[in-house]
Amino acid sequence: MAHITQLEPKFSWDDNTPLTQGVKVGNLIYLSGQVALDRDGNVVGKDDLVAQTRKCFENIRDVLQLAGASLSDLVKLTTYFTVDIADPAVTRTYWNVREEFLGSHKPASTGLRVQSLIYRELLLEIDAVAILPGS
């Protein structure tokens, strides 16, 4: 069995949860769903999809950096939305922010709408898989 390394960016809000923000297994990195919470557990950008999307990608970037990876190493994203993704303005807003972080990099992706997330104020959650550079 491959060696498993836990990746913890020291978010104070998850000190007492039974999860890790990411795990590195061999050359793969699996991230837990990242949400728009700051390091102290405060929701960032209440009712603001742009601000929340940015915070999710910032958190993803921070966890990846712990393993020596970057956003360009992402191979799979799954985004869970609580907002109406059938509305073209909503999806365009998400795509625009995603492009700010990923540029022309296009990982395999899935997006779906869910009824709710762990906090009602959260509009989306993104989990990810990455592969270490040079692998």
C-alpha positions in Angstrom: 0.0 0.0 0.0 1.2 3.5 -0.9 2.3 5.8 1.9 -0.4 8.3 2.8 0.6 11.9 3.8 -2.0 14.2 5.3 -2.0 17.8 4.1 -3.2 20.2 6.7 -3.1 24.0 6.0 -3.8 24.7 9.7 -7.4 25.9 9.3 -8.4 26.4 13.0 -12.0 25.5 12.2 -11.2 21.9 11.3 -9.1 21.1 14.4 -11.9 19.1 15.8 -13.2 17.4 12.7 -12.6 13.8 11.6 -11.1 14.8 8.2 -8.0 16.1 6.6 -8.0 18.8 3.9 -6.0 16.7 1.6 -4.0 13.5 1.3 -1.1 12.6 -0.9 -0.9 9.0 -2.0 2.1 8.3 -4.1 2.0 10.9 -6.8 -1.7 11.7 -6.4 -3.2 14.4 -4.3 -6.9 14.1 -3.2 -8.5 17.2 -1.7 -11.5 17.4 0.6 -14.2 19.7 -0.6 -13.0 23.3 -0.2 -15.5 26.0 0.7 -15.4 29.7 1.3 -14.2 29.7 4.9 -11.3 31.7 6.0 -8.6 30.1 8.4 -10.8 31.0 11.4 -14.0 29.4 10.0 -15.8 32.6 8.9 -17.8 32.4 5.7 -16.3 34.6 3.1 -18.5 36.5 0.7 -22.0 35.8 2.0 -24.4 35.9 -1.1 -21.4 36.6 -3.4 -20.6 33.8 -5.8 -17.5 35.6 -7.1 -16.0 36.0 -3.6 -16.9 32.4 -2.6 -15.5 30.9 -5.8 -12.2 32.8 -5.3 -11.9 31.6 -1.7 -12.5 28.0 -2.8 -9.7 28.2 -5.3 -7.4 30.0 -2.9 -8.0 27.2 -0.4 -7.4 24.5 -3.1 -4.1 26.3 -4.0 -3.0 26.4 -0.4 -3.6 22.7 0.2 -1.8 21.8 -3.1 1.2 23.9 -2.2 1.7 21.7 0.9 2.4 18.8 -1.4 4.6 20.7 -3.8 1.9 21.1 -6.4 0.0 23.9 -8.0 -3.4 24.6 -9.6 -1.8 23.6 -13.0 -1.5 20.1 -11.6 -5.2 19.6 -11.1 -6.6 16.7 -13.1 -10.2 16.6 -11.8 -12.6 19.0 -10.2 -16.1 18.4 -8.8 -18.1 21.5 -8.0 -21.3 21.3 -5.9 -23.5 24.4 -6.2 -26.4 25.5 -4.1 -27.3 28.2 -6.6 -29.2 27.8 -9.9 -26.5 26.6 -12.3 -29.2 26.4 -15.1 -29.0 30.2 -15.1 -26.3 31.2 -17.7 -25.3 34.3 -15.6 -24.5 32.1 -12.7 -22.4 29.6 -14.6 -20.6 32.4 -16.5 -19.7 34.0 -13.1 -18.2 30.7 -11.9 -16.3 30.1 -15.2 -14.8 33.6 -15.2 -13.4 33.2 -11.7 -12.2 29.7 -12.4 -10.4 31.1 -15.4 -8.7 33.7 -13.2 -7.1 30.8 -11.3 -6.6 28.2 -13.9 -6.1 30.2 -17.1 -6.2 27.9 -20.1 -5.7 24.7 -17.9 -8.8 22.5 -18.2 -9.0 19.6 -15.7 -11.8 17.1 -16.1 -14.8 18.6 -14.3 -18.2 17.8 -13.0 -20.7 20.4 -11.7 -23.9 19.6 -10.0 -26.6 21.4 -7.9 -27.2 20.2 -4.3 -29.8 21.3 -1.8 -27.4 22.6 0.8 -23.9 22.4 2.1 -22.6 22.3 5.7 -23.4 26.0 6.2 -26.4 27.6 4.6 -24.4 30.6 3.6 -22.1 28.6 1.3 -22.9 28.7 -2.4 -20.5 26.1 -3.6 -17.9 23.5 -2.6 -15.1 22.2 -4.8 -13.2 18.9 -4.4 -10.2 18.1 -6.5 -7.6 15.6 -7.6 -4.1 16.6 -8.7 -1.0 14.8 -9.8 2.5 15.8 -8.6 4.6 17.6 -11.2 7.1 15.3 -13.0 5.0 12.2 -12.3 
